[in-house]
Amino acid sequence: MNSNISKEERQWAMFCHLAALAGFVIPFGNIIGPLVLWVLKKDESAYIDYHGKEALNFQISFSIYLLVSIILIILIIGILLTVVVATLGVVFLVVAALKANDGVYYTYPVTIRFIK
């Protein structure tokens, strides 16, 4: 845990990750939620900026992986792949949110870096 990061910064960084849960309610909410928070808060803290970019990159990557999995349902393998990708997406999101709240610079696995 980095003690130089305020509680408020850690909470906003966590919210950047949790905002992706909006995808369960709104189409593309998993990308829109983190994008909105990141744009609003990125200039206030390097820590929030880092986590906002990380959340956004993961959600864009996750959307691509999920789309490919859904397309592969035609070949039957996509059914299992879709379940695995969706489950891992939620697990990684929760881990990232908890790490952000603990003051850790968490990096999602298997993420394409669209925003640097």
C-alpha distances in whole Angstrom, upper triangle without the diagonal:
4,6,9,9,11,11,14,13,10,14,16,14,14,18,18,18,20,22,24,25,28,29,31,33,33,35,32,30,27,27,28,26,23,25,26,23,22,25,25,21,20,22,20,16,16,12,15,17,15,15,18,20,18,19,23,23,22,25,27,27,27,30,32,31,32,35,36,36,38,41,41,42,45,45,44,41,39,39,37,35,34,33,30,29,29,27,24,24,23,21,19,19,17,15,14,14,12,9,9,9,6,5,6,9,11,15,17,20,24,23,26,24,27,25,23
4,6,6,9,11,13,11,10,14,15,13,15,18,18,18,21,23,24,26,28,30,32,34,34,35,32,30,27,27,28,26,23,25,25,22,21,23,23,19,19,19,17,14,13,10,13,16,14,14,18,19,18,19,22,23,23,25,28,28,28,31,33,32,34,36,38,37,40,42,42,44,47,47,46,43,41,41,39,36,36,35,33,31,31,29,27,26,25,23,21,20,19,17,15,15,14,11,10,10,8,5,7,9,12,15,19,21,25,24,26,24,26,24,22
4,5,7,9,12,11,10,14,16,15,16,19,20,21,22,24,26,28,30,32,34,35,36,37,34,32,30,30,30,27,24,26,27,23,22,25,24,20,20,20,17,14,14,12,15,17,17,17,20,21,21,22,25,26,26,28,30,31,31,34,36,35,37,39,41,41,43,45,45,47,50,50,49,46,44,44,42,40,39,38,36,34,33,32,30,29,28,26,24,23,22,20,18,17,16,14,13,12,10,7,10,12,15,19,22,25,28,27,29,27,29,27,25
4,6,10,12,10,10,14,15,14,16,19,19,21,22,24,26,28,30,32,34,35,35,37,34,31,29,29,29,26,23,25,25,22,20,22,22,18,17,17,14,11,12,10,13,15,15,16,18,20,20,21,24,25,26,28,30,30,31,33,35,36,37,39,41,41,43,45,46,47,50,50,50,47,44,45,43,41,40,39,37,35,34,33,31,29,29,27,25,24,23,21,19,18,17,15,13,13,12,9,11,13,16,19,22,25,29,27,29,26,28,25,23
4,7,8,6,7,10,11,10,13,15,16,17,19,20,23,24,26,28,30,31,32,33,30,28,26,25,25,23,20,22,22,18,17,19,18,15,14,15,12,9,10,8,10,13,12,13,15,17,17,18,21,22,23,24,27,28,28,30,32,33,34,36,38,38,40,42,43,44,47,48,47,44,42,42,40,38,37,36,34,32,31,30,28,26,25,24,22,21,20,19,16,15,15,13,10,10,9,7,10,11,14,17,20,23,26,25,26,24,26,23,21
4,5,5,6,9,10,11,12,14,16,17,18,20,23,24,26,28,30,31,31,33,30,27,26,26,25,22,20,22,21,17,17,19,18,14,15,15,12,10,12,10,11,14,15,14,16,19,19,19,22,24,24,25,28,29,29,31,34,34,35,37,39,39,41,43,44,45,49,49,48,45,43,43,41,39,38,37,35,33,32,31,29,27,26,25,23,21,20,20,17,15,15,14,11,10,10,9,12,14,16,20,22,26,29,27,29,26,28,25,23
4,5,5,6,9,10,11,12,14,16,16,18,21,22,23,26,27,28,29,31,29,26,24,25,24,21,19,21,21,17,17,20,18,15,16,17,13,12,14,11,11,15,16,14,16,19,19,19,22,24,24,24,27,29,28,30,33,33,33,36,38,38,39,42,43,44,47,48,46,44,41,41,39,38,36,35,33,32,30,29,27,26,24,23,22,20,18,18,16,14,13,13,10,8,9,9,12,14,16,20,22,25,28,27,29,27,28,25,25
4,5,5,6,9,10,10,12,15,15,16,19,20,21,24,26,26,27,29,27,23,22,22,22,18,17,19,17,14,14,17,14,11,13,14,11,10,13,11,10,13,15,13,14,18,18,18,20,23,23,23,26,28,27,29,32,32,32,35,37,37,38,41,42,43,46,47,46,43,41,40,39,37,35,35,33,31,30,29,28,25,24,24,22,19,18,19,16,14,14,14,11,9,12,11,14,15,17,20,22,26,28,26,28,26,27,24,23
4,5,5,6,9,10,11,13,14,15,18,20,21,23,25,26,26,28,25,22,21,21,20,17,15,17,16,12,12,14,13,9,10,12,9,7,9,7,6,10,11,10,11,15,15,15,17,20,20,21,23,25,25,27,29,30,30,33,35,35,36,39,40,41,44,45,44,42,39,39,38,35,34,33,32,29,28,28,26,24,22,22,20,18,17,17,14,12,13,13,9,8,11,9,12,12,14,17,19,23,25,23,25,23,23,20,20
4,6,5,6,9,10,11,12,14,17,18,20,22,24,25,25,27,25,22,20,20,20,17,15,17,17,13,13,16,15,12,13,15,12,10,11,8,7,11,11,9,11,15,14,14,17,19,19,20,22,24,23,25,28,28,29,31,33,33,35,37,38,39,42,43,42,39,37,37,35,33,31,31,29,27,26,25,23,21,20,19,17,15,14,14,11,9,10,9,6,5,7,6,9,10,12,15,17,21,23,22,24,22,23,21,20
4,5,5,6,9,10,10,12,15,16,17,20,21,22,23,25,23,20,18,19,19,15,13,16,15,12,13,16,14,12,13,15,13,12,14,11,9,13,13,11,12,15,15,14,17,19,19,19,22,24,23,25,28,28,28,30,33,32,33,36,37,38,41,42,41,39,36,36,34,32,31,30,28,26,25,24,23,20,19,19,17,15,13,14,12,9,10,11,8,6,9,9,12,13,14,17,18,22,24,23,25,23,24,22,22
4,5,5,6,9,10,10,13,15,16,18,20,21,21,23,21,17,16,16,16,12,10,13,12,8,9,12,10,8,10,12,10,10,12,9,6,10,11,9,9,13,13,12,14,17,17,17,20,22,21,23,26,26,27,29,31,31,32,35,36,37,40,41,40,38,35,35,34,32,30,29,28,26,24,24,23,20,19,19,18,14,14,15,12,10,12,12,9,8,12,11,13,13,14,17,18,21,23,21,23,21,21,19,19
4,5,5,7,9,10,12,14,16,18,20,21,21,22,20,17,15,15,15,12,10,12,13,9,9,12,12,9,10,13,11,9,10,7,5,8,8,5,7,10,10,9,12,14,14,15,18,19,19,21,23,24,24,27,29,29,30,33,34,35,38,39,38,36,33,33,32,29,28,27,26,23,22,22,20,18,17,17,15,12,12,13,9,7,10,9,6,7,10,9,10,10,10,13,14,18,20,18,20,18,19,16,16
4,5,5,6,9,11,12,14,16,18,19,20,21,19,16,14,15,16,12,10,13,14,10,11,15,14,12,13,16,15,13,14,10,9,12,11,8,9,12,11,9,13,15,14,14,18,19,18,20,23,23,23,26,28,28,29,32,33,33,37,37,36,34,31,31,30,27,26,25,24,22,20,19,18,16,14,14,13,10,9,10,8,4,7,8,5,5,9,9,10,11,11,13,14,17,20,18,20,19,20,18,19
4,5,5,6,9,10,11,14,16,16,17,19,17,14,12,13,13,9,8,11,11,8,10,13,12,11,13,16,14,14,15,12,9,12,13,9,9,12,12,10,12,15,14,14,17,19,18,19,22,23,23,25,27,27,28,31,32,33,36,37,36,34,31,31,30,28,25,25,24,22,20,20,19,16,14,15,14,11,11,13,10,7,10,12,9,9,13,13,14,14,14,16,16,19,21,19,21,20,20,18,20
4,6,5,7,10,11,13,15,16,16,17,15,12,10,10,10,7,5,8,9,6,7,10,10,9,10,14,13,13,13,11,8,9,10,7,5,9,9,6,8,12,11,11,14,16,15,17,19,20,20,23,25,25,26,29,30,31,34,35,34,32,29,29,29,26,24,24,23,20,19,19,18,15,14,15,13,10,11,13,10,8,11,12,9,11,14,14,14,13,12,14,13,17,19,16,18,16,16,15,16
4,5,6,8,10,12,14,16,16,17,14,12,9,10,11,9,6,10,11,9,10,13,14,13,14,17,17,16,15,13,10,12,11,7,7,10,8,5,8,11,9,9,12,14,13,15,18,18,18,20,23,23,24,26,27,28,32,32,31,29,26,26,25,23,21,21,20,17,15,16,14,11,10,12,10,6,8,9,7,5,9,10,8,10,13,13,13,12,11,12,11,14,16,14,16,16,16,15,17
4,5,6,8,10,11,13,14,16,14,11,9,11,12,8,8,12,12,10,12,15,15,15,16,19,19,18,18,16,13,15,15,11,11,13,12,9,11,14,12,11,15,16,14,16,19,19,18,21,24,23,24,27,28,28,32,33,31,29,26,26,25,23,21,20,20,17,15,15,15,12,10,11,11,7,7,10,9,6,10,12,10,11,14,15,16,16,14,15,14,17,19,17,19,19,19,19,20
4,5,6,8,10,11,11,13,11,8,7,8,8,5,5,9,9,8,10,13,13,13,15,18,18,18,19,16,13,14,15,12,10,13,13,9,10,13,12,10,13,16,14,15,18,19,18,20,23,23,23,26,28,28,31,33,32,30,27,26,26,24,21,21,21,19,16,17,17,13,12,14,13,10,11,14,12,10,13,15,13,14,17,18,18,18,16,17,16,19,20,18,19,19,19,18,20
4,5,6,8,10,10,11,9,6,4,6,8,5,6,9,10,10,12,14,15,16,17,20,21,20,20,18,15,16,16,12,11,12,12,8,9,11,10,7,10,13,11,11,15,15,14,16,19,19,19,22,24,24,28,29,28,26,23,23,23,21,18,18,18,15,13,14,14,10,9,12,11,8,10,13,11,10,14,16,14,16,19,19,19,18,16,16,14,16,17,15,17,17,17,16,19
4,5,6,8,9,11,10,7,6,9,10,8,9,13,13,13,15,17,18,18,20,23,23,23,23,21,18,19,19,15,14,16,15,11,12,15,13,10,13,15,13,13,17,17,15,17,20,20,19,23,24,24,27,29,27,26,23,22,22,20,17,17,17,15,12,13,14,10,9,12,12,9,10,13,13,11,14,17,16,17,20,21,21,20,18,18,16,19,19,18,20,21,20,20,23
4,5,5,6,8,8,5,6,9,8,6,9,11,12,12,15,16,17,18,20,23,23,23,24,22,19,20,20,17,15,17,17,13,13,16,15,11,14,16,14,13,17,18,16,18,21,21,20,23,25,25,28,30,29,28,24,23,24,22,19,19,20,18,14,16,17,13,12,15,16,12,14,17,16,14,18,20,18,19,22,23,23,23,21,21,19,21,22,20,21,22,21,21,23
4,5,5,6,6,4,4,7,8,8,10,12,13,14,16,18,19,20,21,25,25,25,26,24,21,21,21,18,16,17,17,13,13,15,13,10,12,14,12,10,14,15,13,14,18,17,16,19,21,21,24,26,25,24,21,20,21,19,16,16,17,15,12,14,15,12,11,15,15,12,14,17,17,16,19,21,20,21,24,25,25,24,21,21,18,20,20,18,19,20,19,20,23
4,6,8,9,7,8,11,12,11,14,16,16,17,19,21,22,23,24,28,28,28,28,26,23,24,24,21,19,20,20,16,16,18,16,13,15,17,14,13,16,17,14,15,19,18,17,20,22,21,24,26,25,24,20,19,20,19,15,15,17,15,12,13,15,12,11,15,16,13,15,18,18,17,20,22,22,22,25,27,26,26,23,23,20,22,22,21,22,24,23,23,26
4,7,9,7,9,12,12,11,14,16,16,17,19,21,21,23,25,28,28,29,29,27,24,25,25,22,20,22,22,18,17,20,19,15,17,19,17,15,19,20,17,18,21,21,19,22,24,23,26,29,27,27,23,22,23,22,19,19,21,19,15,17,19,16,15,18,19,16,17,21,21,19,22,24,23,24,27,28,28,28,26,26,23,25,25,23,25,26,24,25,28
4,6,5,8,10,9,10,13,14,14,16,18,19,20,22,23,26,27,28,28,27,24,24,25,22,19,21,21,17,16,19,18,14,15,18,16,14,17,19,16,17,20,20,19,21,24,23,26,28,28,27,24,23,24,23,19,20,22,19,16,19,20,17,16,20,20,17,19,22,21,20,23,26,24,25,28,29,29,28,26,26,23,25,24,23,23,24,22,23,26
4,5,8,9,9,11,14,14,15,17,19,19,21,23,24,27,28,29,29,28,24,24,25,22,19,20,20,17,15,17,17,13,13,16,14,11,14,16,14,13,17,18,16,18,21,21,23,25,25,25,21,21,22,21,17,19,20,18,15,18,19,16,16,20,20,18,20,23,22,21,25,26,25,27,30,30,30,28,26,25,22,24,23,21,21,22,20,21,25
4,5,6,6,8,11,11,12,15,16,16,18,20,21,24,25,26,26,25,21,21,21,19,16,16,17,14,12,14,13,9,10,13,11,9,12,14,12,12,16,17,16,18,20,21,23,25,25,24,21,21,22,20,17,18,20,16,14,17,18,14,15,19,18,16,18,21,19,19,23,24,23,24,27,28,27,25,23,22,19,21,20,18,18,19,17,17,21
4,5,5,5,8,9,10,12,14,15,16,18,19,22,23,24,24,23,19,19,20,17,14,16,16,12,11,14,13,10,11,14,13,11,14,16,14,15,19,19,18,21,23,23,26,28,28,27,23,23,24,22,19,19,20,17,15,17,18,14,14,17,17,14,16,19,18,17,20,22,20,22,25,25,25,24,22,21,19,21,21,18,19,19,18,18,21
4,6,6,7,9,11,12,13,15,16,17,18,22,22,22,22,20,17,17,17,15,12,13,13,9,8,11,10,6,8,11,9,8,12,14,12,14,17,17,17,20,22,22,25,27,26,25,21,21,22,19,16,17,17,14,12,14,14,11,11,14,13,11,13,16,14,14,17,19,18,19,22,23,22,21,18,18,15,17,17,15,16,17,16,16,19
4,6,6,6,9,10,11,12,14,16,16,19,21,21,20,19,16,15,16,14,11,11,12,9,6,9,9,6,7,10,10,9,12,14,13,14,17,18,18,20,22,23,26,28,28,26,23,23,24,21,18,20,20,16,15,17,17,13,14,17,15,12,16,18,15,15,19,20,18,20,23,23,22,20,18,17,15,17,17,14,14,14,13,13,16
4,6,5,6,9,10,10,12,14,15,18,20,20,20,20,16,16,17,15,11,12,14,11,9,12,13,9,10,14,14,12,15,17,17,17,20,21,21,23,26,26,29,31,31,29,26,26,27,24,22,23,23,20,18,20,20,16,16,19,18,15,18,20,18,17,21,21,19,21,24,24,24,22,21,20,18,21,20,17,17,17,15,14,18
4,5,5,6,9,10,11,12,14,17,18,18,19,18,14,14,16,13,10,12,13,10,9,12,13,10,12,15,14,14,17,19,18,19,22,23,23,25,27,28,31,32,32,30,27,27,27,25,22,23,23,20,18,19,19,15,15,18,16,13,15,18,15,14,17,19,16,18,21,21,21,20,19,19,17,20,21,18,19,18,17,16,18
4,6,5,6,8,10,10,11,15,15,15,16,14,11,11,12,9,6,8,9,6,6,10,10,8,10,13,13,13,16,18,18,19,22,23,23,25,27,28,31,33,32,30,27,27,27,25,22,23,22,19,18,19,18,14,14,17,15,11,14,16,13,12,16,16,14,15,19,18,18,16,15,15,14,18,18,15,16,15,14,13,15
4,6,5,6,9,10,10,13,15,15,16,15,12,11,12,11,7,8,11,8,6,10,11,10,10,14,15,14,17,19,19,20,22,24,24,26,28,29,32,33,33,32,28,29,29,27,24,25,25,21,20,22,21,17,18,20,18,15,17,19,16,15,19,19,16,18,22,21,20,18,18,17,16,19,19,16,16,15,13,11,14
4,6,5,6,9,10,13,14,15,16,16,12,12,14,13,9,11,14,11,10,13,15,13,14,17,18,17,20,22,22,23,26,27,27,29,31,32,35,36,36,35,31,32,32,29,27,28,28,24,22,24,23,20,20,22,20,17,19,21,18,16,20,21,18,19,22,21,22,20,20,20,20,23,23,20,20,18,16,14,17
4,6,5,6,8,11,11,12,14,13,9,10,12,10,7,10,12,10,10,14,15,14,15,18,18,19,21,23,23,24,27,28,28,30,33,33,36,38,37,36,32,33,32,30,27,28,27,24,23,24,23,19,19,21,19,15,17,19,16,14,17,18,14,15,19,18,19,17,18,18,18,22,23,20,20,18,17,15,17
4,5,5,5,9,10,10,11,11,7,6,9,8,5,7,10,9,8,11,13,13,14,17,18,18,20,22,23,24,26,28,28,30,32,34,36,37,37,35,32,33,33,30,28,28,27,24,23,24,23,19,19,21,18,16,18,19,15,14,17,17,14,16,19,17,17,15,16,16,17,20,21,17,18,15,14,12,13
4,6,6,8,10,12,12,13,10,9,12,12,8,10,13,12,11,14,16,15,16,19,20,20,22,24,25,26,28,30,30,32,34,35,38,39,39,38,34,35,35,32,30,31,30,27,26,27,26,22,23,25,22,19,21,22,19,18,21,21,17,19,22,20,21,19,19,19,20,23,24,20,20,17,15,12,14
4,6,8,9,11,13,14,10,10,13,13,10,12,15,14,13,17,19,18,19,22,23,23,25,27,27,28,31,32,33,34,37,38,40,42,42,40,37,37,37,35,32,33,32,29,28,29,28,24,24,26,23,20,22,23,20,18,21,21,17,18,22,20,21,20,21,21,22,25,26,23,23,20,19,16,17
4,6,5,7,9,10,7,7,11,11,8,11,14,13,13,16,18,18,19,22,23,23,26,28,28,29,32,33,34,35,37,39,41,43,42,40,37,38,37,35,33,33,32,29,28,28,27,24,23,25,22,19,20,21,18,16,19,18,15,16,18,16,18,17,18,19,20,24,25,22,22,20,19,16,16
4,6,6,7,8,6,4,8,9,7,9,12,12,12,15,17,17,18,20,22,23,25,26,27,29,31,32,33,35,37,38,41,42,42,40,37,37,37,34,32,33,32,28,28,28,26,23,24,25,22,19,21,21,17,17,19,18,15,16,19,16,17,15,16,17,19,22,23,20,20,17,16,13,13
4,6,7,10,8,7,11,12,11,12,15,16,16,18,20,21,22,24,26,26,28,30,31,32,34,36,37,38,40,42,44,45,46,43,40,41,41,38,36,37,35,32,31,32,30,27,27,28,25,23,24,24,21,20,22,21,17,19,21,18,19,17,19,20,22,25,27,23,23,20,19,15,15
4,7,9,7,8,11,12,12,14,16,17,17,20,22,22,23,26,27,28,30,32,32,34,36,37,38,40,42,43,46,47,47,44,41,42,41,39,37,37,36,33,32,32,30,28,27,28,25,23,23,23,20,19,21,20,16,16,19,16,18,16,19,20,23,26,28,25,25,22,22,18,17
4,5,5,6,9,10,10,12,14,15,16,18,20,21,23,24,25,27,29,30,31,33,35,36,37,39,41,42,45,46,45,43,40,41,40,37,35,36,34,31,30,31,28,26,26,26,23,21,22,21,18,17,18,17,13,14,16,13,14,13,16,17,20,23,25,23,23,20,20,17,16
4,6,5,6,9,10,11,12,14,15,16,18,20,21,22,24,26,27,28,30,32,33,34,36,38,39,41,43,44,44,41,38,39,38,35,34,34,33,30,29,30,27,25,25,25,22,20,21,20,17,16,18,16,13,15,16,12,13,11,14,15,18,21,23,20,20,17,18,15,13
4,5,5,6,9,10,11,12,14,15,17,18,20,21,22,24,26,27,28,30,32,33,34,36,37,39,42,42,42,39,37,37,36,33,32,32,30,27,27,27,24,22,22,22,19,17,18,17,13,13,14,12,9,11,12,9,9,8,11,13,15,19,21,19,20,17,18,15,14
4,5,5,6,9,10,10,12,14,15,16,18,20,21,22,24,25,26,28,30,31,32,34,36,37,40,41,40,38,35,36,35,32,30,30,29,26,25,25,23,21,20,21,18,16,17,16,13,12,14,13,9,11,13,10,11,10,12,13,15,19,21,18,19,17,17,14,14
4,6,5,6,9,10,11,12,14,15,17,18,20,21,23,24,25,27,29,30,31,33,35,36,39,40,40,37,34,35,34,31,30,31,29,26,25,26,24,21,21,22,19,17,18,18,14,14,17,15,12,14,16,13,13,11,13,13,15,18,20,17,17,14,14,11,10
4,6,5,6,9,10,11,12,14,16,16,18,20,21,22,24,26,27,28,30,32,33,35,38,38,38,35,32,34,32,29,28,29,27,24,24,24,21,19,20,20,16,15,17,16,12,13,15,13,10,13,14,12,11,8,9,10,12,15,17,14,15,12,13,10,9
4,5,5,6,8,10,10,12,14,15,16,18,20,21,22,24,26,26,28,30,31,32,36,36,36,33,30,31,30,27,26,26,24,21,21,21,18,16,16,16,13,11,13,12,9,9,12,10,7,10,12,10,10,7,8,9,10,14,16,13,15,13,14,11,11
4,5,5,6,9,10,11,12,14,15,16,19,20,21,23,24,25,27,29,30,32,35,35,35,33,30,31,30,27,25,26,24,21,21,21,19,16,17,18,15,12,14,15,11,11,14,13,10,13,15,14,13,11,11,11,12,16,17,14,14,12,12,10,11
4,5,5,6,8,10,11,12,14,15,17,18,20,21,23,24,26,27,29,30,33,34,34,31,29,30,29,26,25,25,24,21,20,22,19,16,17,18,15,13,16,16,12,13,16,15,13,16,18,16,15,12,11,10,11,14,15,11,11,9,9,6,7
4,5,5,6,9,10,11,12,14,16,16,18,20,21,22,24,26,27,29,32,32,32,29,26,27,26,23,22,23,21,18,18,19,16,13,15,15,12,11,13,13,9,11,14,12,11,14,16,14,12,9,8,7,7,10,12,9,10,8,10,8,9
4,6,5,6,9,10,10,12,14,15,16,18,20,21,22,24,25,27,30,30,30,28,25,25,25,22,20,21,19,16,15,16,14,11,12,13,10,8,11,12,8,9,13,12,11,14,16,15,14,12,10,9,8,11,12,10,11,11,11,10,12
4,5,5,6,9,10,11,13,14,15,17,19,20,21,23,24,26,29,30,30,27,24,25,25,22,20,21,20,17,16,18,16,13,14,16,13,11,14,15,12,13,16,16,14,17,19,18,17,15,13,12,11,13,13,10,10,9,9,8,11
4,6,5,6,8,10,11,12,14,16,17,18,20,21,23,25,27,28,28,26,23,24,24,20,19,21,19,16,16,18,15,12,15,16,13,12,15,16,13,14,18,17,15,19,21,19,17,14,13,10,9,11,10,7,6,6,6,6,9
4,5,5,6,8,10,10,12,14,15,16,18,20,21,22,25,26,26,23,20,22,21,17,16,17,16,12,13,14,11,9,11,12,9,9,12,13,10,12,16,15,14,18,19,19,17,14,12,9,7,8,8,5,7,8,9,10,12
4,5,5,6,9,10,10,12,14,15,16,18,20,21,24,25,25,22,19,20,20,17,15,16,15,12,11,13,12,8,10,13,10,9,13,14,12,13,17,17,16,19,21,21,19,17,15,13,10,12,11,9,10,11,11,12,14
4,5,5,6,9,10,11,13,14,15,17,19,20,23,24,24,22,19,21,21,17,16,18,17,13,13,16,14,11,14,16,14,13,16,17,15,17,20,20,19,22,24,24,22,19,17,14,12,13,11,9,8,9,8,10,13
4,5,5,6,9,10,11,12,14,16,17,19,21,22,22,20,17,19,18,15,14,16,15,11,12,14,12,10,13,15,12,13,16,17,15,17,20,20,19,23,24,24,21,19,16,13,10,10,8,6,6,8,9,11,14
4,5,5,6,9,10,10,12,14,15,17,20,20,20,18,15,16,16,12,11,13,11,8,8,11,9,7,10,12,10,10,14,15,14,16,19,19,19,22,24,24,22,20,16,14,11,11,9,8,9,12,12,14,17
4,5,5,6,9,10,10,12,14,16,18,19,20,18,14,16,16,13,11,13,13,10,10,13,12,9,12,15,14,13,17,18,17,18,22,22,22,24,26,26,25,23,20,17,14,14,12,11,11,14,13,15,18
4,5,5,6,9,10,11,12,15,17,18,18,17,13,16,16,13,11,14,14,10,12,15,14,12,15,17,16,16,19,20,19,21,24,24,24,27,29,29,26,24,21,18,15,15,12,10,10,13,12,15,18
4,5,5,6,9,10,11,13,15,16,16,14,11,13,13,9,9,11,10,7,9,12,11,10,13,15,14,15,18,19,18,21,23,23,24,26,28,28,26,24,20,18,14,13,10,10,11,14,14,17,20
4,5,5,6,9,10,11,14,15,15,13,9,11,11,8,6,9,9,6,7,11,11,9,12,15,14,15,18,19,19,21,23,24,24,27,29,29,27,25,22,20,16,15,13,13,14,17,17,20,22
4,5,5,6,9,10,12,14,14,13,10,12,13,11,9,12,13,10,11,14,15,13,16,18,18,18,21,23,22,24,27,27,27,30,32,32,30,28,25,22,19,18,15,15,15,18,17,20,23
4,5,5,6,9,11,11,13,11,8,11,12,9,9,12,12,10,12,15,15,14,17,19,19,20,23,24,23,25,28,28,29,32,33,33,31,29,26,23,19,18,15,15,15,18,18,21,24
4,5,5,7,10,10,10,8,5,7,9,6,5,9,9,8,10,13,13,13,16,17,18,19,21,23,23,25,27,28,28,31,33,33,31,29,26,23,19,18,15,16,17,20,20,23,26
4,5,5,8,10,10,10,6,7,10,8,6,10,12,10,11,14,15,15,17,19,20,20,23,25,25,26,29,30,30,32,34,35,33,31,28,26,22,21,18,19,19,22,22,25,28
4,5,6,8,10,10,7,10,12,10,9,13,14,13,14,17,18,18,20,22,23,23,26,28,28,29,32,32,33,35,37,38,35,33,30,27,24,22,19,20,20,23,22,26,29
4,5,5,7,6,4,8,10,8,9,12,13,12,14,17,18,18,20,22,22,24,26,27,28,30,32,33,33,36,37,38,36,34,30,28,24,22,19,20,20,24,24,27,30
4,5,5,6,4,5,9,8,8,11,13,13,14,16,18,18,20,22,23,24,27,28,29,30,33,33,34,37,38,39,37,35,32,29,26,24,21,22,23,27,27,30,32
4,6,8,7,9,12,12,12,15,16,16,18,20,22,22,24,26,27,28,30,32,32,34,36,37,38,40,42,43,40,39,35,32,29,27,24,25,25,29,28,32,35
4,6,6,9,11,11,12,15,16,16,18,20,21,22,25,26,27,28,30,31,32,34,36,37,38,40,42,43,40,38,35,32,28,26,23,25,25,29,29,32,35
4,5,6,8,9,10,12,14,15,16,18,19,21,23,24,25,27,29,30,31,33,35,35,37,39,40,41,39,38,34,31,28,26,23,25,26,30,30,33,36
4,5,6,6,9,10,11,12,14,16,17,18,21,21,22,24,26,27,28,30,32,33,34,36,37,38,36,34,31,28,25,22,20,22,23,27,27,31,33
4,6,5,6,8,10,10,12,14,15,16,18,19,20,22,24,25,26,28,30,31,32,34,35,36,34,33,29,26,23,21,18,20,21,25,25,28,31
4,5,5,7,9,10,11,13,14,16,17,19,20,21,23,25,26,28,29,30,32,34,35,36,34,33,30,27,24,22,20,22,23,27,27,30,33
4,5,5,6,9,10,11,12,14,16,17,18,20,21,22,24,26,27,28,30,32,33,34,32,31,27,25,22,20,18,20,22,26,27,30,32
4,5,5,6,8,10,10,12,14,15,16,18,20,21,22,24,26,26,28,30,31,32,30,29,25,23,19,17,15,17,19,22,23,26,28
4,5,5,6,8,10,10,12,14,15,16,19,20,21,23,25,26,27,29,30,31,29,28,24,22,19,17,16,17,19,22,22,25,28
4,6,5,6,9,10,11,12,14,15,17,18,20,21,23,24,26,27,29,30,28,28,24,22,19,18,17,18,20,24,25,27,29
4,6,5,6,8,10,10,12,14,16,16,18,20,21,22,24,26,27,28,26,25,21,20,16,14,14,16,18,22,23,25,27
4,6,5,6,9,10,10,12,14,15,16,18,20,21,22,24,26,27,24,23,19,17,14,12,11,13,15,18,19,22,24
4,6,5,6,9,10,11,13,14,15,17,19,20,21,23,25,26,24,23,20,18,15,14,14,14,17,20,20,22,25
4,5,5,6,9,10,11,12,14,16,17,18,20,22,23,25,23,22,19,18,14,14,14,16,19,21,22,24,26
4,5,5,6,8,10,10,12,14,15,16,18,20,21,22,20,19,16,14,11,10,11,12,16,18,20,22,23
4,6,5,6,9,10,11,12,14,15,16,18,20,21,19,18,15,13,10,10,11,11,14,16,17,19,21
4,6,5,6,9,10,11,12,14,15,17,18,20,19,19,15,15,12,13,14,14,17,19,20,21,23
4,5,5,6,9,10,11,12,14,16,17,19,17,17,14,13,11,11,13,14,18,20,21,22,23
4,6,5,6,9,10,10,12,14,15,16,14,14,10,10,7,8,10,11,14,16,18,19,20
4,6,5,6,9,10,10,12,14,15,14,14,11,11,8,11,13,12,15,16,18,18,19
4,5,5,6,9,10,11,12,14,14,14,11,13,11,13,16,16,19,20,21,21,22
4,5,5,6,9,10,11,12,11,12,9,10,9,11,14,15,18,19,21,21,21
4,5,5,6,9,10,11,9,9,6,8,7,10,13,13,16,16,18,17,18
4,6,5,6,9,10,10,11,9,11,11,14,17,16,19,19,20,19,20
4,5,5,6,9,9,11,9,12,12,15,19,18,21,21,23,22,22
4,5,5,6,5,7,6,10,11,14,17,17,20,19,22,20,20
4,5,5,5,7,7,10,12,15,18,17,19,18,20,18,18
4,5,7,10,10,14,15,18,22,20,23,22,24,22,22
4,6,9,10,14,15,18,22,21,24,23,25,23,23
4,7,9,13,15,18,22,21,23,21,23,21,20
4,6,9,12,15,18,18,20,19,21,20,18
4,7,10,13,16,15,17,15,18,16,15
4,7,10,13,12,15,14,17,16,15
4,6,9,9,11,11,14,13,13
4,7,6,10,10,13,14,14
4,6,9,11,14,15,16
4,7,10,12,15,15
4,6,9,11,12
4,6,9,10
4,6,6
4,6
4
